[in-house]
Structures are given as structure tokens and as C-alpha cells.
């Protein structure tokens, strides 16, 4: 099993390589699959994320990506996937 492929299965997600915060349905695996294996801290983590992103956008309402999204480079790895850099600008 390769963790970086989670949530990117084209049989379950339309356009799996696109970040779509409003994707519905969104059967992602971030906090487990549910039942006894569901993360107990999931509601707290979701709330923290909402607070942090809302505060960031409230403080910097003109914050946006400074490059073409197609030019972003992703780190390669077996366990974690993430951007090498996220160039943002505030106008």
C-alpha cells in the first residue's frame, strides 16, 4: 500500500489530482475509514483547520497563488505527498 495514493483513486474521485474543498461526496481517508478506526481527534483537527484558514484569509484577503498552478512541484515520497514550495503573494 502506498499512502500517497490515498484519496487519489480515479474510480472514487472525479478529477482526483485537483484540490476541491467542496467535493461531494468526499470519501477521503484523512481520519480513518469510520467505525472503530475513525480518529477521535478528527472533529478537533477539522475545527482547527477551519479556524486557521479563516483567520489567514481574514488577515490577508488578497492572498493568492503567485505562480501558475501547473508549475507547482510535488515532493516524491512513499509516505507523504506535499508541495516543495507554495509561492503566495499579498497584494
RACORPE-V685749 format. One line per field, one symbol per residue. psi: psi as a letter, one per 30 degrees, with the letter a starting at -180 (. if undefined). Layout:
psi=???
This chain:
psi=kjeffkggjfffkkifgkjjfgkklihlgeglflbfgkkfgeeeeeeeeeeeeeeeeeeifgklkglkfffkkkkklfekklkelijlkk.
